[in-house]
Amino acid sequence: MPHTDTALQTLGRSQYALLRSSRRDGTAVDTPIWFVIDGPTVLFRTKIGPKTRRLAARPDVELVVCDYRGRITGTSWIGGRASILGGEEAQRANRALHRRYGWQWNIMPLMKVPGVTNVHSDLPLREKLRRTRDRTLWPDSAIVKIDLAPTPDSPGRAAP
């Protein structure tokens, strides 16, 4: 699904996006994410597990503006293709995400938030405290890059 510059600007002003990925059988799975826009791409962190396996099997995804619980607040969906980053590219993306979300970046995934699934709830307190101070990519996490679909008026080229 192509995107427009307006849809990308609206997404960039939002703190949350709803990521729609697909299971192997085609069933949609919606997940709210924190993200940063980096040129024609969207970057986000996720725990290694079902979502990363879904994205590897079916990399076509869609994004729309949402609130922290995943309730859609935007009207324009943006399509793209996901890939898992590694090495220095993943560390650079993690730093960009940390710059955008500040102190919340390492603390919020470790806290219980009503109505939100906490993927790190099984960690011992000592490990949670260590992670709040860690600026590197967590060992059980992955950085995902979404290459956004080109705009309708610029075939083959993603809009900035």
C-alpha positions as CSV (number, residue, x, y, z in Angstrom):
1,M,0.0,0.0,0.0
2,P,1.7,3.2,-1.1
3,H,2.0,6.1,1.3
4,T,1.6,9.9,0.8
5,D,3.9,12.5,2.3
6,T,1.0,13.6,4.5
7,A,0.5,10.2,5.9
8,L,4.2,9.9,6.7
9,Q,4.2,13.3,8.4
10,T,1.2,12.3,10.5
11,L,2.9,9.1,11.5
12,G,6.1,11.0,12.3
13,R,4.2,13.2,14.8
14,S,2.7,10.3,16.6
15,Q,4.4,8.4,19.5
16,Y,2.8,5.1,18.6
17,A,2.0,3.2,15.4
18,L,0.0,0.1,14.9
19,L,2.0,-2.6,13.1
20,R,-0.1,-5.0,11.1
21,S,1.8,-8.2,10.3
22,S,0.4,-11.5,9.0
23,R,0.6,-15.1,10.2
24,R,1.5,-17.8,7.6
25,D,-2.2,-18.4,7.0
26,G,-2.7,-14.7,6.2
27,T,-4.5,-13.8,9.5
28,A,-3.6,-10.2,10.5
29,V,-1.9,-9.5,13.8
30,D,-1.9,-5.9,15.1
31,T,0.7,-4.7,17.6
32,P,1.3,-1.1,18.9
33,I,5.0,-0.1,18.6
34,W,7.3,2.7,19.4
35,F,9.2,3.7,16.3
36,V,11.5,6.3,14.7
37,I,11.3,7.4,11.1
38,D,14.7,7.4,9.4
39,G,14.4,8.7,5.8
40,P,12.2,6.3,3.8
41,T,12.2,3.7,6.6
42,V,10.6,3.1,10.0
43,L,12.7,1.4,12.8
44,F,11.4,-0.3,15.9
45,R,12.6,-2.8,18.6
46,T,10.8,-6.0,19.5
47,K,11.5,-9.0,21.5
48,I,12.8,-12.0,19.5
49,G,9.9,-14.4,19.2
50,P,6.6,-14.8,17.3
51,K,6.6,-11.3,15.8
52,T,10.2,-11.7,14.4
53,R,9.2,-15.1,13.0
54,R,6.1,-13.6,11.4
55,L,8.1,-10.8,9.8
56,A,10.7,-13.2,8.4
57,A,8.0,-15.4,6.9
58,R,5.8,-12.6,5.6
59,P,7.6,-9.3,5.5
60,D,4.8,-7.2,4.0
61,V,3.4,-5.0,6.7
62,E,1.2,-1.9,7.2
63,L,1.3,0.9,9.8
64,V,-1.2,3.4,11.0
65,V,-1.3,5.9,13.9
66,C,-2.6,4.6,17.2
67,D,-2.6,5.1,20.9
68,Y,-0.6,3.1,23.4
69,R,-3.1,0.3,23.6
70,G,-3.3,-0.1,19.8
71,R,-6.6,1.8,19.2
72,I,-6.4,3.3,15.8
73,T,-6.5,7.1,15.8
74,G,-5.2,7.7,12.2
75,T,-6.9,7.2,8.9
76,S,-4.1,6.5,6.5
77,W,-2.4,3.1,6.4
78,I,1.2,3.0,5.1
79,G,2.6,-0.2,3.6
80,G,6.1,-1.4,3.7
81,R,8.5,-4.4,3.8
82,A,10.1,-5.5,7.1
83,S,13.6,-6.9,7.6
84,I,15.6,-7.6,10.8
85,L,18.8,-5.5,11.2
86,G,22.0,-6.8,12.7
87,G,25.4,-5.6,13.9
88,E,26.2,-1.9,13.9
89,E,23.2,-1.1,11.8
90,A,21.0,-2.4,14.6
91,Q,23.0,-0.6,17.3
92,R,22.7,2.7,15.3
93,A,18.9,2.2,15.0
94,N,18.7,1.5,18.7
95,R,20.5,4.8,19.5
96,A,18.0,6.6,17.2
97,L,15.1,5.1,19.1
98,H,16.7,6.0,22.5
99,R,17.1,9.6,21.3
100,R,13.5,9.8,20.3
101,Y,12.0,8.3,23.5
102,G,14.6,9.3,26.1
103,W,14.5,7.7,29.6
104,Q,11.2,6.0,28.7
105,W,13.0,3.8,26.0
106,N,14.5,1.4,28.5
107,I,12.0,1.7,31.4
108,M,8.6,1.3,29.8
109,P,9.1,-2.2,28.3
110,L,9.9,-3.4,31.8
111,M,6.9,-1.9,33.6
112,K,3.4,-3.2,34.0
113,V,0.9,-1.0,32.1
114,P,-2.8,-1.8,32.4
115,G,-4.2,-3.2,29.2
116,V,-0.7,-3.7,27.7
117,T,1.1,-7.0,27.3
118,N,4.5,-6.8,29.0
119,V,6.9,-9.0,27.1
120,H,9.7,-8.7,29.7
121,S,7.5,-9.6,32.8
122,D,9.5,-12.8,33.4
123,L,12.8,-11.0,34.0
124,P,14.2,-10.9,37.6
125,L,14.3,-7.5,39.2
126,R,18.1,-7.3,39.1
127,E,18.0,-7.8,35.3
128,K,15.3,-5.2,34.9
129,L,17.4,-2.7,36.8
130,R,20.5,-3.5,34.7
131,R,18.5,-3.0,31.5
132,T,17.3,0.4,32.6
133,R,20.9,1.6,32.4
134,D,21.9,-0.3,29.3
135,R,22.1,1.8,26.1
136,T,22.9,-1.2,23.8
137,L,20.5,-3.5,22.1
138,W,19.2,-6.0,24.6
139,P,20.3,-9.6,23.8
140,D,16.7,-10.9,23.5
141,S,15.6,-8.1,21.2
142,A,15.8,-7.3,17.5
143,I,15.6,-4.1,15.6
144,V,13.2,-4.2,12.6
145,K,13.5,-1.9,9.6
146,I,10.4,-1.3,7.5
147,D,11.2,0.0,4.0
148,L,8.1,2.1,3.2
149,A,6.3,1.6,-0.1
150,P,6.8,4.2,-2.8
151,T,4.4,7.0,-3.3
152,P,2.0,6.8,-6.2
153,D,3.6,9.7,-8.0
154,S,7.2,8.4,-7.6
155,P,7.2,4.7,-8.7
156,G,10.2,2.8,-7.4
157,R,11.2,5.5,-4.9
158,A,10.1,6.0,-1.3
159,A,9.2,9.5,-0.3
160,P,11.2,11.2,2.4
